[in-house]
Amino acid sequence: MRTACYVANLPVLALVACPVMPCRALSPMPSMTHHRTSLQYCTMKSYSLVIEEVTMPCENLPQDRGASTVCVLSNVGELMGGEFQNKSAVVTGGGSGIGLECARQLARDGAAVVLAGRTESKLVSAVAVLASEGLDAHFAVCDVANETQVRDAIEKATAIAPLGVVVASAGVGHGGPFHQTTLQQWNEVLNTNLTGAFLLFKHASIVMAKNGGTMVAISSIAGPLTHRFMTPYCVSKAGLEMLVKNIADELGHIGIRVNAVRPSLVPTDITAGLTAMPELVNDYLEQMPLGRVGTEQDVGNLVRFLAGPESSWITGQCISVDGGHTLRRGPNLEPVMKMLFGQDVSPS
């Protein structure tokens, strides 16, 4: 027996062929456990997708249609189990890339997400994209190094619903010989990547103190692995991971969990300079046993897991999502640096 589960309010409306899950097992309302399990099973078994739009809710369908049974879910919250229903989430760096995908994953599970970032036009576009998918999205113009603006973003989320999740995804990088790094470049990276996460977590912890919550930081393989010629970035990510561990230890007793994820190379607008260099991409791939670059979805899936109840006994952890990259070495940036700065990339 195969059940077809139609999902509405997604960018593409997908029919997923699911084995051994008749509609009567899901009616009148699909349970979180059974429906999530069936979706994971379908995905793992790689059943093909068929595009078709439907509107009839599952509970209105006949309950004994055997192999032709069709289950219709009317919103994404029902699809994913709605673990974040009646909660809000703040995602810094949420206007694009990994941050936007993290927001999408949380919103699909019912959260009202507030995208925080410096560029209003980018945030407006991102909110429109999520809204077109039937998701509850808002934005707050916010420089994460500005404490007042970070606090305002938190307050905007709590005015919508109790704050349940924050994701520190805002990040910048700098590449160049260490001895040529300016104080301005150093401060820009540390202020965004480390101080920004500190401010987000500080103000989130104040409003989460009563009911608990989860915090997730986007770190990098540059936290545990050296990346020559990227000193400020590596230091910011190593510091971020200690921030995560320390506040997880300090805040766990009031029900606040804090974790980090460590992506390797993921093509986004921020990494466009790296992914545009085939020689450098190939060096990254040589360090990955799984032999491919990551996707925003790879990272978003792990963030969603760490934010949700499935990970309720996990805190203070920095988990790699990197194709196995941290089993080997950091990338070799020297050829790129010599191309940009000349042959002498060390002080003489």
Buried (B, 14 or more C-beta within 10 A) or exposed (E): EBBBBBBBBBEEBBBBBBEEBBBBBBBEEBEBEEBBEBBEBBEEEEBEEEEEEBEEBBBEBEBEEEEEBBBBBBBBBBBBBBBBBEBBBBBBBBBBBBBBBBBBBBBBBBBBBBBBBBEEEBBBBBBEBBEEBBBBBBBBBBBBBBBEBBBBBBBBBBEBBBBBBBBBBBBBBBBBBEEEBEEEBBEBBBBBBBBBBBBBBBBBBEBBEEEEBBBBBBBBBBBBBEBBBBBBBBBBBBBBBEBBBEBBEEBBEEBBBBBBBBBBBBBBEBBEEBBEBEEBBEBBBEBBEEEEBBBBBBBBBBBBBBBBEEBEEBBBBBBBBBBEBBEEBBBBBEEBBBEEBEEEBEEE
